[in-house]
Amino acid sequence: MDIQMKKKMADTIRFLAADMVEKAKSGHPGAALGLADVMVGLSEVINLTPHNPDFINRDRIVFSGGHATPLIYSMLYLWGYDISLDDLKNFRKLNSKTPGHPEYGHTPGIEVTTGPLGQGVANAVGFAMAKEFLSRKFPEIDHKVWCLCGDGDLEEGISYEACSIAGSLGLKDLIIIYDSNNISIEGEVDKVFKDDIKKRFEAQNFRVLEMNGHDFEDIEKTLNEAKNSDKPTLIIAKTIIARGAVGLEGSEKTHGAPLGEEVIKKSKIAAGFDPDKTFYVPDDVLIRFRCVKEKGEVLEAEWNKKARIEEIKAFFERDFSKISWPEFKEGESIATRKSNGEILNAIAKAIPSFLGGSADLAPSNNTLLKDEDDFPHGRNLHYGVREHAMGAINNAFSAYGLLPYAATFLVFSDYLRGALRIAALSSHKNYWIFTHDSIVVGEDGPTHQPVEHLTSLRSIPNLYLFRPADANENVNSWKVALNIDAPVAFALSRQGLPNITPKEVDLSKGAYILKEGENDLTIIASGSEVSLAMEVANELNARVVSVPCFDLFDEQDDEFKNSLLKGKVVAIEANRGYEWYKYADEVIGMDSFGASGKGSEVYKYFGFDKDKIIEKIKDTK
């Protein structure tokens, strides 16, 4: 293909993107114009299947700079995904296929939701990890993972965490293209970002290549070189933001605002395009881009002839009826983090795609799978102290089709909150194991004692948080959690909890009556406070309602809720507990941070004591 044809293809991308932003009167045209030449080269080497976006051996492409949707949607249309010119014209409109940032499950061809910078880089690392894991079992899974990122992505700490993991694992199929245009919203990047990116990534065991992002020969040569690397690769693409925008090339003004009709018309004239045509795609350009789709159809057909398709399908099957659940004795005292470890192992024995790990806390989180090798040979992942990257990788595993979990202390859920929010937004089916769930952590003190975290996590839409009262509730919580098509978090105790709940109980509605009482008083509680509620209720002849999942309970109709809550309602939880006021007349919770001391003593010091609670309830009648 000659240079003039490539230039025509790149300019088509540029003007589609510019027209989209102009029509919407909002958006980010600069990155699209700057990367257009690179995208022409990438179209020649990438293996995509627009006819079947779910083909397992397709290359994955992640646009970490999710604001660059004018580029993303233009490429999806040009490559032949189920995106039309009308969809491009509806850019950023309500309920369109082309929202302001790419959303997983909403637009064909979008592999993950991106927008919060750095998340996409970590997602790409997760995709490359999933591919590496699966290729050990099925060598015919041999695709690449491409990621486009910018300065903002590399400034965010999550990208450093994730790339450190990628380099440590030697993920040779990961290729990151860094759009190095030295421009951010506030002006030139080197005002705040003077890192030697080449040295940084070489120190992380990456191969680093550099290219002129506007030289087609250099682009093609570099991309092909990256495909044959024996390490993860970073390509530093030197580009000019808003390349081809007459009078605005290189300006930070083009990052997040329309170019203006006059600039677009002048730019089209300079490129030999008709200035009066909008959303125009020359026939020869479309034919050339659609070669990506044709090549993908051939590649899939050839792959299907050699692949062990039935074995691969069997690996991804999820028959939860095959799980042999652990059993726990009545009256036995066991920490829910410990019973959870037995549950994880039971699930792993039945579900081959179930895998996970911890942010350097596996012995404390009880998340190691027995008789399993370390990743990538086995299903035990070691993330190191990198919670945020772990979270984004957990999301990528889910998007890839695996059934993953990630673990840390509940108080450190703050460190992965960005990824957890994306999990909920995207309805990723994955699991978040948060142990050491209250002030009973004890001696480590208030820095390690969560008090606001349950309330905070329950406030995230589409995230289901379970806080089981004991080992039996833990088992029954997992039976429900596995059938929820959304992320599920578990808040688990460090300390032993007496086994007081039924061996079999339906928790699909999030709550149930654990103990009936004759008095007009209901005590509701979760987790470690359920056994305390039982002690109080035995003295006061009150009803006890265990609420292992506030989120599920909150979704039920009023008839069910009212059937559980009678008379005065008192909630007990070692947490801030604001959400309980929706149902409770009184909340016995935390009004401050915790304190350092023996766990049982700290618990009692802050009022979680049978006699103190009884006195408080009686005083407020």
GIWO-V750680 format. One record per run of one state. SS is the DSSP state (H for helix, E for strand, C for the rest). FROM is the first residue (numbers start at 1). TO is the last residue. If there is no record, write none. Layout:
BEGIN
ss=SS from=FROM to=TO
ss=SS from=FROM to=TO
END
This chain:
BEGIN
ss=C from=1 to=2
ss=H from=3 to=24
ss=C from=25 to=28
ss=H from=29 to=45
ss=C from=46 to=59
ss=E from=60 to=63
ss=C from=64 to=65
ss=H from=66 to=79
ss=C from=80 to=84
ss=H from=85 to=89
ss=C from=90 to=118
ss=H from=119 to=137
ss=C from=138 to=144
ss=E from=145 to=150
ss=H from=151 to=155
ss=C from=156 to=156
ss=H from=157 to=169
ss=C from=170 to=173
ss=E from=174 to=180
ss=C from=181 to=182
ss=E from=183 to=184
ss=C from=185 to=186
ss=E from=187 to=188
ss=H from=189 to=191
ss=C from=192 to=196
ss=H from=197 to=203
ss=C from=204 to=206
ss=E from=207 to=212
ss=C from=213 to=215
ss=H from=216 to=227
ss=C from=228 to=232
ss=E from=233 to=238
ss=C from=239 to=251
ss=H from=252 to=254
ss=C from=255 to=260
ss=H from=261 to=271
ss=C from=272 to=282
ss=H from=283 to=289
ss=C from=290 to=290
ss=H from=291 to=306
ss=C from=307 to=308
ss=H from=309 to=316
ss=C from=317 to=319
ss=H from=320 to=322
ss=C from=323 to=332
ss=E from=333 to=335
ss=H from=336 to=350
ss=C from=351 to=353
ss=E from=354 to=358
ss=C from=359 to=361
ss=H from=362 to=365
ss=C from=366 to=373
ss=E from=374 to=374
ss=C from=375 to=379
ss=E from=380 to=382
ss=C from=383 to=386
ss=H from=387 to=400
ss=C from=401 to=402
ss=E from=403 to=409
ss=H from=410 to=426
ss=C from=427 to=430
ss=E from=431 to=435
ss=C from=436 to=438
ss=H from=439 to=441
ss=C from=442 to=445
ss=H from=446 to=448
ss=C from=449 to=452
ss=H from=453 to=458
ss=C from=459 to=463
ss=E from=464 to=466
ss=C from=467 to=470
ss=H from=471 to=481
ss=C from=482 to=487
ss=E from=488 to=492
ss=C from=493 to=495
ss=E from=496 to=498
ss=C from=499 to=511
ss=E from=512 to=515
ss=C from=516 to=520
ss=E from=521 to=525
ss=C from=526 to=528
ss=H from=529 to=540
ss=C from=541 to=542
ss=E from=543 to=546
ss=C from=547 to=549
ss=H from=550 to=555
ss=C from=556 to=557
ss=H from=558 to=564
ss=C from=565 to=567
ss=E from=568 to=572
ss=C from=573 to=577
ss=H from=578 to=582
ss=C from=583 to=585
ss=E from=586 to=588
ss=C from=589 to=598
ss=H from=599 to=605
ss=C from=606 to=609
ss=H from=610 to=619
ss=C from=620 to=621
END
